[in-house]
Amino acid sequence: MDINQLKTQLEEEKIVLEKELKNFADKDRELKDDWDTRFPDFGEENNSPDLEGEAGEVEEYTSLLPVEHALEIKLKDINLALEKIKNNQFGKCEECNQKLEEELLKILPETRICLKCKNSNR
């Protein structure tokens, strides 16, 4: 298993995730790996608000919240995997402490639990 190749894969995926998050969210300055979906700014340009348009923007906002959450979780896992590589702790199951399957790491290098443990938790 080539750790450097997995590290590069993780770093590239991190860039993609952060770019995707920046499209609709801002990085939280206080919480590590936390992002906040931007709430629509309706402003006060005129006295007759476009309620239908504003409702659509709020609906879009609420639909982006679970997307933000899923991307944050993946980003946290990637950052944790990169930290483990840095500290020479990468490639072990967090539950049984056995080596993670190489094929699994090739597909999901940010994985934290081996297939045996994952299947036994179902």
N, CA, C and O atoms as CSV, one atom per row, in Angstrom:
chain,resi,resn,atom,element,x,y,z
A,1,MET,N,N,0.850,-1.176,0.000
A,1,MET,CA,C,0.000,0.000,0.000
A,1,MET,C,C,0.898,1.243,0.000
A,1,MET,O,O,1.806,1.360,0.823
A,2,ASP,N,N,0.640,2.153,-0.914
A,2,ASP,CA,C,1.431,3.371,-1.031
A,2,ASP,C,C,0.752,4.497,-0.259
A,2,ASP,O,O,-0.224,5.080,-0.731
A,3,ILE,N,N,1.270,4.801,0.929
A,3,ILE,CA,C,0.703,5.837,1.796
A,3,ILE,C,C,0.719,7.199,1.108
A,3,ILE,O,O,-0.231,7.970,1.241
A,4,ASN,N,N,1.790,7.500,0.374
A,4,ASN,CA,C,1.889,8.800,-0.294
A,4,ASN,C,C,0.791,8.979,-1.338
A,4,ASN,O,O,0.246,10.071,-1.500
A,5,GLN,N,N,0.474,7.901,-2.040
A,5,GLN,CA,C,-0.598,7.959,-3.031
A,5,GLN,C,C,-1.949,8.186,-2.335
A,5,GLN,O,O,-2.766,8.974,-2.812
A,6,LEU,N,N,-2.180,7.503,-1.218
A,6,LEU,CA,C,-3.422,7.697,-0.470
A,6,LEU,C,C,-3.487,9.109,0.109
A,6,LEU,O,O,-4.556,9.719,0.139
A,7,LYS,N,N,-2.366,9.619,0.560
A,7,LYS,CA,C,-2.314,10.982,1.099
A,7,LYS,C,C,-2.675,11.986,0.007
A,7,LYS,O,O,-3.453,12.911,0.242
A,8,THR,N,N,-2.121,11.805,-1.166
A,8,THR,CA,C,-2.433,12.688,-2.295
A,8,THR,C,C,-3.910,12.614,-2.643
A,8,THR,O,O,-4.546,13.637,-2.895
A,9,GLN,N,N,-4.452,11.406,-2.659
A,9,GLN,CA,C,-5.880,11.214,-2.945
A,9,GLN,C,C,-6.740,11.953,-1.908
A,9,GLN,O,O,-7.713,12.617,-2.262
A,10,LEU,N,N,-6.377,11.832,-0.643
A,10,LEU,CA,C,-7.108,12.512,0.429
A,10,LEU,C,C,-7.008,14.028,0.295
A,10,LEU,O,O,-8.006,14.731,0.454
A,11,GLU,N,N,-5.826,14.530,0.008
A,11,GLU,CA,C,-5.634,15.974,-0.136
A,11,GLU,C,C,-6.438,16.525,-1.315
A,11,GLU,O,O,-7.002,17.616,-1.229
A,12,GLU,N,N,-6.489,15.772,-2.413
A,12,GLU,CA,C,-7.261,16.207,-3.576
A,12,GLU,C,C,-8.751,16.211,-3.263
A,12,GLU,O,O,-9.467,17.133,-3.654
A,13,GLU,N,N,-9.214,15.196,-2.566
A,13,GLU,CA,C,-10.626,15.115,-2.179
A,13,GLU,C,C,-10.983,16.257,-1.222
A,13,GLU,O,O,-12.082,16.808,-1.298
A,14,LYS,N,N,-10.077,16.606,-0.339
A,14,LYS,CA,C,-10.296,17.713,0.595
A,14,LYS,C,C,-10.507,19.017,-0.167
A,14,LYS,O,O,-11.405,19.793,0.160
A,15,ILE,N,N,-9.687,19.255,-1.172
A,15,ILE,CA,C,-9.811,20.467,-1.985
A,15,ILE,C,C,-11.169,20.511,-2.676
A,15,ILE,O,O,-11.822,21.554,-2.708
A,16,VAL,N,N,-11.588,19.388,-3.224
A,16,VAL,CA,C,-12.878,19.316,-3.921
A,16,VAL,C,C,-14.029,19.602,-2.947
A,16,VAL,O,O,-14.936,20.370,-3.265
A,17,LEU,N,N,-13.989,18.985,-1.769
A,17,LEU,CA,C,-15.048,19.187,-0.789
A,17,LEU,C,C,-15.116,20.637,-0.324
A,17,LEU,O,O,-16.201,21.212,-0.231
A,18,GLU,N,N,-13.964,21.226,-0.035
A,18,GLU,CA,C,-13.949,22.618,0.416
A,18,GLU,C,C,-14.455,23.558,-0.671
A,18,GLU,O,O,-15.151,24.531,-0.378
A,19,LYS,N,N,-14.111,23.275,-1.917
A,19,LYS,CA,C,-14.580,24.095,-3.035
A,19,LYS,C,C,-16.110,23.989,-3.160
A,19,LYS,O,O,-16.795,24.988,-3.380
A,20,GLU,N,N,-16.618,22.786,-3.018
A,20,GLU,CA,C,-18.062,22.572,-3.093
A,20,GLU,C,C,-18.779,23.293,-1.947
A,20,GLU,O,O,-19.812,23.928,-2.163
A,21,LEU,N,N,-18.239,23.198,-0.744
A,21,LEU,CA,C,-18.837,23.877,0.408
A,21,LEU,C,C,-18.822,25.400,0.227
A,21,LEU,O,O,-19.782,26.076,0.597
A,22,LYS,N,N,-17.746,25.937,-0.334
A,22,LYS,CA,C,-17.638,27.388,-0.517
A,22,LYS,C,C,-18.714,27.938,-1.443
A,22,LYS,O,O,-18.996,29.136,-1.420
A,23,ASN,N,N,-19.317,27.076,-2.260
A,23,ASN,CA,C,-20.380,27.521,-3.163
A,23,ASN,C,C,-21.622,27.997,-2.422
A,23,ASN,O,O,-22.367,28.833,-2.932
A,24,PHE,N,N,-21.852,27.467,-1.212
A,24,PHE,CA,C,-23.084,27.821,-0.510
A,24,PHE,C,C,-22.919,28.003,0.993
A,24,PHE,O,O,-23.896,28.262,1.695
A,25,ALA,N,N,-21.694,27.870,1.493
A,25,ALA,CA,C,-21.474,27.960,2.939
A,25,ALA,C,C,-20.184,28.711,3.231
A,25,ALA,O,O,-19.316,28.864,2.372
A,26,ASP,N,N,-20.091,29.172,4.465
A,26,ASP,CA,C,-18.888,29.852,4.938
A,26,ASP,C,C,-18.267,29.020,6.050
A,26,ASP,O,O,-18.970,28.419,6.861
A,27,LYS,N,N,-16.947,28.996,6.073
A,27,LYS,CA,C,-16.228,28.263,7.111
A,27,LYS,C,C,-16.431,28.966,8.448
A,27,LYS,O,O,-16.283,30.183,8.554
A,28,ASP,N,N,-16.771,28.182,9.460
A,28,ASP,CA,C,-16.950,28.723,10.802
A,28,ASP,C,C,-15.585,29.084,11.361
A,28,ASP,O,O,-14.673,28.257,11.345
A,29,ARG,N,N,-15.432,30.289,11.847
A,29,ARG,CA,C,-14.135,30.766,12.334
A,29,ARG,C,C,-13.779,30.182,13.703
A,29,ARG,O,O,-12.614,30.185,14.100
A,30,GLU,N,N,-14.781,29.686,14.414
A,30,GLU,CA,C,-14.531,29.204,15.775
A,30,GLU,C,C,-14.476,27.680,15.885
A,30,GLU,O,O,-13.747,27.145,16.720
A,31,LEU,N,N,-15.232,26.988,15.057
A,31,LEU,CA,C,-15.278,25.521,15.138
A,31,LEU,C,C,-14.508,24.901,13.981
A,31,LEU,O,O,-14.779,25.190,12.816
A,32,LYS,N,N,-13.559,24.057,14.309
A,32,LYS,CA,C,-12.747,23.382,13.295
A,32,LYS,C,C,-13.624,22.457,12.450
A,32,LYS,O,O,-14.476,21.742,12.978
A,33,ASP,N,N,-13.412,22.480,11.165
A,33,ASP,CA,C,-14.120,21.618,10.209
A,33,ASP,C,C,-15.623,21.855,10.195
A,33,ASP,O,O,-16.379,20.968,9.798
A,34,ASP,N,N,-16.071,23.035,10.620
A,34,ASP,CA,C,-17.499,23.335,10.612
A,34,ASP,C,C,-17.774,24.418,9.580
A,34,ASP,O,O,-17.008,25.371,9.434
A,35,TRP,N,N,-18.861,24.255,8.879
A,35,TRP,CA,C,-19.283,25.204,7.863
A,35,TRP,C,C,-20.717,25.613,8.158
A,35,TRP,O,O,-21.470,24.857,8.772
A,36,ASP,N,N,-21.093,26.803,7.723
A,36,ASP,CA,C,-22.438,27.316,7.933
A,36,ASP,C,C,-23.030,27.717,6.594
A,36,ASP,O,O,-22.508,28.589,5.899
A,37,THR,N,N,-24.130,27.065,6.248
A,37,THR,CA,C,-24.824,27.411,5.013
A,37,THR,C,C,-25.303,28.852,5.104
A,37,THR,O,O,-25.866,29.275,6.114
A,38,ARG,N,N,-25.065,29.605,4.017
A,38,ARG,CA,C,-25.470,31.013,4.008
A,38,ARG,C,C,-26.990,31.125,3.908
A,38,ARG,O,O,-27.617,30.561,3.011
A,39,PHE,N,N,-27.567,31.876,4.863
A,39,PHE,CA,C,-28.998,32.143,4.834
A,39,PHE,C,C,-29.245,33.260,3.826
A,39,PHE,O,O,-28.453,34.198,3.731
A,40,PRO,N,N,-30.335,33.165,3.076
A,40,PRO,CA,C,-30.607,34.207,2.077
A,40,PRO,C,C,-30.695,35.598,2.711
A,40,PRO,O,O,-31.239,35.768,3.802
A,41,ASP,N,N,-30.150,36.577,2.003
A,41,ASP,CA,C,-30.211,37.962,2.446
A,41,ASP,C,C,-31.292,38.652,1.625
A,41,ASP,O,O,-31.113,38.905,0.434
A,42,PHE,N,N,-32.399,38.949,2.263
A,42,PHE,CA,C,-33.524,39.521,1.529
A,42,PHE,C,C,-33.413,41.030,1.388
A,42,PHE,O,O,-34.025,41.614,0.493
A,43,GLY,N,N,-32.649,41.660,2.250
A,43,GLY,CA,C,-32.450,43.103,2.157
A,43,GLY,C,C,-33.764,43.868,2.194
A,43,GLY,O,O,-34.835,43.301,2.408
A,44,GLU,N,N,-33.650,45.135,1.986
A,44,GLU,CA,C,-34.851,45.979,1.975
A,44,GLU,C,C,-34.786,46.915,0.775
A,44,GLU,O,O,-34.903,48.132,0.924
A,45,GLU,N,N,-34.599,46.340,-0.425
A,45,GLU,CA,C,-34.480,47.164,-1.627
A,45,GLU,C,C,-35.765,47.902,-1.943
A,45,GLU,O,O,-35.746,49.056,-2.373
A,46,ASN,N,N,-36.889,47.221,-1.723
A,46,ASN,CA,C,-38.162,47.882,-2.009
A,46,ASN,C,C,-39.174,47.526,-0.922
A,46,ASN,O,O,-38.924,46.680,-0.064
A,47,ASN,N,N,-40.297,48.184,-0.984
A,47,ASN,CA,C,-41.320,47.989,0.047
A,47,ASN,C,C,-42.233,46.809,-0.228
A,47,ASN,O,O,-42.984,46.395,0.655
A,48,SER,N,N,-42.186,46.261,-1.431
A,48,SER,CA,C,-43.068,45.135,-1.751
A,48,SER,C,C,-42.219,43.869,-1.880
A,48,SER,O,O,-41.671,43.581,-2.944
A,49,PRO,N,N,-42.123,43.121,-0.784
A,49,PRO,CA,C,-41.284,41.921,-0.819
A,49,PRO,C,C,-41.839,40.853,-1.764
A,49,PRO,O,O,-43.052,40.716,-1.930
A,50,ASP,N,N,-40.940,40.117,-2.366
A,50,ASP,CA,C,-41.302,39.004,-3.248
A,50,ASP,C,C,-41.397,37.752,-2.383
A,50,ASP,O,O,-40.441,36.984,-2.277
A,51,LEU,N,N,-42.546,37.558,-1.776
A,51,LEU,CA,C,-42.713,36.458,-0.828
A,51,LEU,C,C,-42.469,35.099,-1.473
A,51,LEU,O,O,-41.875,34.211,-0.862
A,52,GLU,N,N,-42.927,34.943,-2.704
A,52,GLU,CA,C,-42.730,33.660,-3.391
A,52,GLU,C,C,-41.247,33.401,-3.646
A,52,GLU,O,O,-40.765,32.285,-3.453
A,53,GLY,N,N,-40.533,34.428,-4.076
A,53,GLY,CA,C,-39.098,34.291,-4.320
A,53,GLY,C,C,-38.336,34.038,-3.032
A,53,GLY,O,O,-37.420,33.216,-2.989
A,54,GLU,N,N,-38.726,34.753,-1.980
A,54,GLU,CA,C,-38.071,34.560,-0.690
A,54,GLU,C,C,-38.342,33.166,-0.136
A,54,GLU,O,O,-37.459,32.539,0.448
A,55,ALA,N,N,-39.563,32.691,-0.322
A,55,ALA,CA,C,-39.896,31.334,0.136
A,55,ALA,C,C,-39.050,30.305,-0.609
A,55,ALA,O,O,-38.608,29.320,-0.018
A,56,GLY,N,N,-38.827,30.527,-1.889
A,56,GLY,CA,C,-37.987,29.623,-2.674
A,56,GLY,C,C,-36.546,29.620,-2.185
A,56,GLY,O,O,-35.891,28.578,-2.145
A,57,GLU,N,N,-36.061,30.810,-1.812
A,57,GLU,CA,C,-34.696,30.897,-1.298
A,57,GLU,C,C,-34.557,30.190,0.050
A,57,GLU,O,O,-33.547,29.538,0.315
A,58,VAL,N,N,-35.566,30.321,0.890
A,58,VAL,CA,C,-35.546,29.639,2.191
A,58,VAL,C,C,-35.620,28.127,1.973
A,58,VAL,O,O,-34.951,27.363,2.668
A,59,GLU,N,N,-36.426,27.704,1.014
A,59,GLU,CA,C,-36.527,26.276,0.696
A,59,GLU,C,C,-35.181,25.742,0.208
A,59,GLU,O,O,-34.766,24.650,0.594
A,60,GLU,N,N,-34.505,26.510,-0.639
A,60,GLU,CA,C,-33.186,26.096,-1.119
A,60,GLU,C,C,-32.200,26.014,0.048
A,60,GLU,O,O,-31.407,25.077,0.136
A,61,TYR,N,N,-32.258,26.992,0.931
A,61,TYR,CA,C,-31.401,26.999,2.116
A,61,TYR,C,C,-31.605,25.723,2.931
A,61,TYR,O,O,-30.638,25.060,3.306
A,62,THR,N,N,-32.857,25.384,3.202
A,62,THR,CA,C,-33.126,24.192,4.026
A,62,THR,C,C,-32.718,22.909,3.311
A,62,THR,O,O,-32.355,21.926,3.957
A,63,SER,N,N,-32.776,22.912,1.989
A,63,SER,CA,C,-32.352,21.708,1.259
A,63,SER,C,C,-30.830,21.567,1.246
A,63,SER,O,O,-30.311,20.466,1.059
A,64,LEU,N,N,-30.114,22.673,1.443
A,64,LEU,CA,C,-28.650,22.623,1.461
A,64,LEU,C,C,-28.088,22.204,2.818
A,64,LEU,O,O,-26.941,21.764,2.891
A,65,LEU,N,N,-28.859,22.329,3.881
A,65,LEU,CA,C,-28.367,21.982,5.213
A,65,LEU,C,C,-27.902,20.525,5.316
A,65,LEU,O,O,-26.810,20.283,5.829
A,66,PRO,N,N,-28.687,19.546,4.850
A,66,PRO,CA,C,-28.183,18.170,4.931
A,66,PRO,C,C,-26.987,17.913,4.012
A,66,PRO,O,O,-26.145,17.067,4.313
A,67,VAL,N,N,-26.910,18.633,2.903
A,67,VAL,CA,C,-25.749,18.520,2.007
A,67,VAL,C,C,-24.503,19.020,2.739
A,67,VAL,O,O,-23.450,18.383,2.713
A,68,GLU,N,N,-24.648,20.177,3.395
A,68,GLU,CA,C,-23.539,20.726,4.189
A,68,GLU,C,C,-23.090,19.717,5.237
A,68,GLU,O,O,-21.895,19.474,5.405
A,69,HIS,N,N,-24.042,19.138,5.931
A,69,HIS,CA,C,-23.722,18.182,7.002
A,69,HIS,C,C,-22.953,16.981,6.456
A,69,HIS,O,O,-21.949,16.571,7.039
A,70,ALA,N,N,-23.413,16.418,5.350
A,70,ALA,CA,C,-22.755,15.247,4.762
A,70,ALA,C,C,-21.334,15.590,4.301
A,70,ALA,O,O,-20.407,14.807,4.508
A,71,LEU,N,N,-21.167,16.759,3.676
A,71,LEU,CA,C,-19.843,17.165,3.219
A,71,LEU,C,C,-18.918,17.435,4.402
A,71,LEU,O,O,-17.730,17.118,4.343
A,72,GLU,N,N,-19.451,18.017,5.474
A,72,GLU,CA,C,-18.642,18.265,6.677
A,72,GLU,C,C,-18.142,16.959,7.286
A,72,GLU,O,O,-16.981,16.861,7.682
A,73,ILE,N,N,-19.008,15.965,7.361
A,73,ILE,CA,C,-18.619,14.672,7.932
A,73,ILE,C,C,-17.499,14.053,7.097
A,73,ILE,O,O,-16.509,13.567,7.644
A,74,LYS,N,N,-17.657,14.073,5.787
A,74,LYS,CA,C,-16.626,13.514,4.912
A,74,LYS,C,C,-15.317,14.287,5.066
A,74,LYS,O,O,-14.240,13.693,5.109
A,75,LEU,N,N,-15.416,15.609,5.149
A,75,LEU,CA,C,-14.227,16.444,5.313
A,75,LEU,C,C,-13.539,16.164,6.651
A,75,LEU,O,O,-12.310,16.115,6.713
A,76,LYS,N,N,-14.302,15.982,7.702
A,76,LYS,CA,C,-13.731,15.655,9.011
A,76,LYS,C,C,-12.996,14.315,8.958
A,76,LYS,O,O,-11.905,14.176,9.513
A,77,ASP,N,N,-13.601,13.332,8.286
A,77,ASP,CA,C,-12.956,12.024,8.158
A,77,ASP,C,C,-11.650,12.124,7.366
A,77,ASP,O,O,-10.660,11.474,7.702
A,78,ILE,N,N,-11.660,12.935,6.324
A,78,ILE,CA,C,-10.447,13.124,5.519
A,78,ILE,C,C,-9.366,13.809,6.345
A,78,ILE,O,O,-8.207,13.393,6.323
A,79,ASN,N,N,-9.737,14.852,7.070
A,79,ASN,CA,C,-8.755,15.544,7.911
A,79,ASN,C,C,-8.197,14.618,8.986
A,79,ASN,O,O,-7.009,14.678,9.301
A,80,LEU,N,N,-9.042,13.766,9.548
A,80,LEU,CA,C,-8.580,12.808,10.549
A,80,LEU,C,C,-7.602,11.805,9.925
A,80,LEU,O,O,-6.579,11.475,10.523
A,81,ALA,N,N,-7.924,11.328,8.724
A,81,ALA,CA,C,-7.029,10.389,8.037
A,81,ALA,C,C,-5.686,11.050,7.733
A,81,ALA,O,O,-4.639,10.422,7.896
A,82,LEU,N,N,-5.704,12.303,7.296
A,82,LEU,CA,C,-4.450,13.014,7.032
A,82,LEU,C,C,-3.640,13.199,8.316
A,82,LEU,O,O,-2.412,13.107,8.297
A,83,GLU,N,N,-4.319,13.455,9.413
A,83,GLU,CA,C,-3.647,13.590,10.707
A,83,GLU,C,C,-3.027,12.252,11.123
A,83,GLU,O,O,-1.917,12.219,11.654
A,84,LYS,N,N,-3.746,11.152,10.882
A,84,LYS,CA,C,-3.222,9.824,11.212
A,84,LYS,C,C,-1.995,9.496,10.362
A,84,LYS,O,O,-1.042,8.893,10.857
A,85,ILE,N,N,-2.014,9.885,9.100
A,85,ILE,CA,C,-0.838,9.665,8.247
A,85,ILE,C,C,0.347,10.440,8.821
A,85,ILE,O,O,1.453,9.911,8.934
A,86,LYS,N,N,0.103,11.680,9.175
A,86,LYS,CA,C,1.151,12.535,9.739
A,86,LYS,C,C,1.752,11.927,11.011
A,86,LYS,O,O,2.956,12.042,11.244
A,87,ASN,N,N,0.919,11.283,11.830
A,87,ASN,CA,C,1.362,10.717,13.114
A,87,ASN,C,C,1.682,9.222,13.044
A,87,ASN,O,O,1.821,8.565,14.076
A,88,ASN,N,N,1.798,8.687,11.824
A,88,ASN,CA,C,2.080,7.263,11.609
A,88,ASN,C,C,1.084,6.342,12.314
A,88,ASN,O,O,1.467,5.300,12.845
A,89,GLN,N,N,-0.184,6.723,12.320
A,89,GLN,CA,C,-1.237,5.907,12.925
A,89,GLN,C,C,-2.287,5.495,11.899
A,89,GLN,O,O,-3.360,5.013,12.261
A,90,PHE,N,N,-1.983,5.682,10.646
A,90,PHE,CA,C,-2.949,5.431,9.574
A,90,PHE,C,C,-3.057,3.940,9.261
A,90,PHE,O,O,-2.069,3.208,9.331
A,91,GLY,N,N,-4.266,3.501,8.914
A,91,GLY,CA,C,-4.463,2.155,8.396
A,91,GLY,C,C,-4.908,1.129,9.413
A,91,GLY,O,O,-4.905,-0.065,9.116
A,92,LYS,N,N,-5.296,1.559,10.618
A,92,LYS,CA,C,-5.766,0.620,11.636
A,92,LYS,C,C,-7.226,0.904,11.971
A,92,LYS,O,O,-7.658,2.056,12.018
A,93,CYS,N,N,-7.963,-0.156,12.200
A,93,CYS,CA,C,-9.375,-0.055,12.578
A,93,CYS,C,C,-9.486,0.593,13.962
A,93,CYS,O,O,-8.755,0.238,14.887
A,94,GLU,N,N,-10.397,1.532,14.087
A,94,GLU,CA,C,-10.584,2.215,15.370
A,94,GLU,C,C,-11.291,1.335,16.411
A,94,GLU,O,O,-11.294,1.653,17.600
A,95,GLU,N,N,-11.886,0.229,15.954
A,95,GLU,CA,C,-12.596,-0.633,16.897
A,95,GLU,C,C,-11.770,-1.835,17.345
A,95,GLU,O,O,-11.708,-2.138,18.536
A,96,CYS,N,N,-11.136,-2.520,16.393
A,96,CYS,CA,C,-10.399,-3.743,16.758
A,96,CYS,C,C,-8.883,-3.572,16.674
A,96,CYS,O,O,-8.132,-4.464,17.069
A,97,ASN,N,N,-8.438,-2.434,16.163
A,97,ASN,CA,C,-7.022,-2.099,16.047
A,97,ASN,C,C,-6.260,-2.981,15.050
A,97,ASN,O,O,-5.029,-2.988,15.038
A,98,GLN,N,N,-6.992,-3.720,14.218
A,98,GLN,CA,C,-6.357,-4.525,13.172
A,98,GLN,C,C,-6.137,-3.648,11.938
A,98,GLN,O,O,-6.726,-2.575,11.812
A,99,LYS,N,N,-5.274,-4.126,11.029
A,99,LYS,CA,C,-5.026,-3.391,9.790
A,99,LYS,C,C,-6.303,-3.315,8.966
A,99,LYS,O,O,-7.046,-4.290,8.856
A,100,LEU,N,N,-6.544,-2.146,8.391
A,100,LEU,CA,C,-7.670,-1.981,7.475
A,100,LEU,C,C,-7.334,-2.661,6.151
A,100,LEU,O,O,-6.174,-2.700,5.741
A,101,GLU,N,N,-8.345,-3.188,5.496
A,101,GLU,CA,C,-8.166,-3.877,4.224
A,101,GLU,C,C,-7.646,-2.901,3.165
A,101,GLU,O,O,-8.168,-1.796,3.020
A,102,GLU,N,N,-6.617,-3.319,2.429
A,102,GLU,CA,C,-6.022,-2.447,1.411
A,102,GLU,C,C,-7.023,-2.046,0.345
A,102,GLU,O,O,-7.036,-0.895,-0.092
A,103,GLU,N,N,-7.852,-2.972,-0.075
A,103,GLU,CA,C,-8.855,-2.656,-1.101
A,103,GLU,C,C,-9.831,-1.598,-0.603
A,103,GLU,O,O,-10.246,-0.721,-1.361
A,104,LEU,N,N,-10.194,-1.685,0.666
A,104,LEU,CA,C,-11.086,-0.692,1.265
A,104,LEU,C,C,-10.409,0.676,1.307
A,104,LEU,O,O,-11.040,1.687,0.999
A,105,LEU,N,N,-9.145,0.716,1.681
A,105,LEU,CA,C,-8.417,1.978,1.738
A,105,LEU,C,C,-8.235,2.604,0.354
A,105,LEU,O,O,-8.210,3.828,0.221
A,106,LYS,N,N,-8.110,1.766,-0.666
A,106,LYS,CA,C,-7.982,2.291,-2.028
A,106,LYS,C,C,-9.267,2.998,-2.455
A,106,LYS,O,O,-9.223,4.001,-3.167
A,107,ILE,N,N,-10.402,2.473,-2.018
A,107,ILE,CA,C,-11.701,3.047,-2.383
A,107,ILE,C,C,-12.068,4.209,-1.468
A,107,ILE,O,O,-12.497,5.265,-1.933
A,108,LEU,N,N,-11.897,4.006,-0.168
A,108,LEU,CA,C,-12.235,5.010,0.849
A,108,LEU,C,C,-11.052,5.193,1.799
A,108,LEU,O,O,-11.053,4.636,2.897
A,109,PRO,N,N,-10.057,5.956,1.396
A,109,PRO,CA,C,-8.872,6.083,2.261
A,109,PRO,C,C,-9.179,6.738,3.608
A,109,PRO,O,O,-8.379,6.637,4.538
A,110,GLU,N,N,-10.319,7.402,3.722
A,110,GLU,CA,C,-10.678,8.043,4.990
A,110,GLU,C,C,-11.432,7.105,5.927
A,110,GLU,O,O,-11.841,7.508,7.015
A,111,THR,N,N,-11.616,5.851,5.505
A,111,THR,CA,C,-12.360,4.910,6.335
A,111,THR,C,C,-11.675,4.707,7.674
A,111,THR,O,O,-10.451,4.795,7.781
A,112,ARG,N,N,-12.478,4.433,8.697
A,112,ARG,CA,C,-11.942,4.324,10.053
A,112,ARG,C,C,-12.195,2.961,10.674
A,112,ARG,O,O,-11.616,2.636,11.711
A,113,ILE,N,N,-13.050,2.162,10.053
A,113,ILE,CA,C,-13.441,0.877,10.631
A,113,ILE,C,C,-13.321,-0.209,9.560
A,113,ILE,O,O,-13.725,-0.004,8.415
A,114,CYS,N,N,-12.770,-1.350,9.931
A,114,CYS,CA,C,-12.597,-2.463,8.992
A,114,CYS,C,C,-13.964,-3.064,8.634
A,114,CYS,O,O,-14.964,-2.816,9.307
A,115,LEU,N,N,-13.976,-3.841,7.579
A,115,LEU,CA,C,-15.227,-4.443,7.114
A,115,LEU,C,C,-15.822,-5.390,8.141
A,115,LEU,O,O,-17.040,-5.437,8.312
A,116,LYS,N,N,-14.973,-6.144,8.827
A,116,LYS,CA,C,-15.455,-7.101,9.835
A,116,LYS,C,C,-16.212,-6.358,10.953
A,116,LYS,O,O,-17.314,-6.759,11.330
A,117,CYS,N,N,-15.626,-5.295,11.469
A,117,CYS,CA,C,-16.272,-4.519,12.522
A,117,CYS,C,C,-17.525,-3.809,12.010
A,117,CYS,O,O,-18.545,-3.745,12.696
A,118,LYS,N,N,-17.427,-3.284,10.802
A,118,LYS,CA,C,-18.570,-2.592,10.223
A,118,LYS,C,C,-19.753,-3.536,10.064
A,118,LYS,O,O,-20.891,-3.168,10.352
A,119,ASN,N,N,-19.480,-4.756,9.605
A,119,ASN,CA,C,-20.547,-5.744,9.425
A,119,ASN,C,C,-21.097,-6.249,10.750
A,119,ASN,O,O,-22.280,-6.578,10.839
A,120,SER,N,N,-20.267,-6.315,11.775
A,120,SER,CA,C,-20.745,-6.803,13.071
A,120,SER,C,C,-21.558,-5.754,13.809
A,120,SER,O,O,-22.269,-6.083,14.758
A,121,ASN,N,N,-21.464,-4.491,13.388
A,121,ASN,CA,C,-22.227,-3.420,14.031
A,121,ASN,C,C,-23.621,-3.260,13.451
A,121,ASN,O,O,-24.400,-2.442,13.942
A,122,ARG,N,N,-23.945,-4.003,12.442
A,122,ARG,CA,C,-25.261,-3.855,11.788
A,122,ARG,C,C,-26.350,-4.500,12.547
A,122,ARG,O,O,-27.505,-4.460,12.124
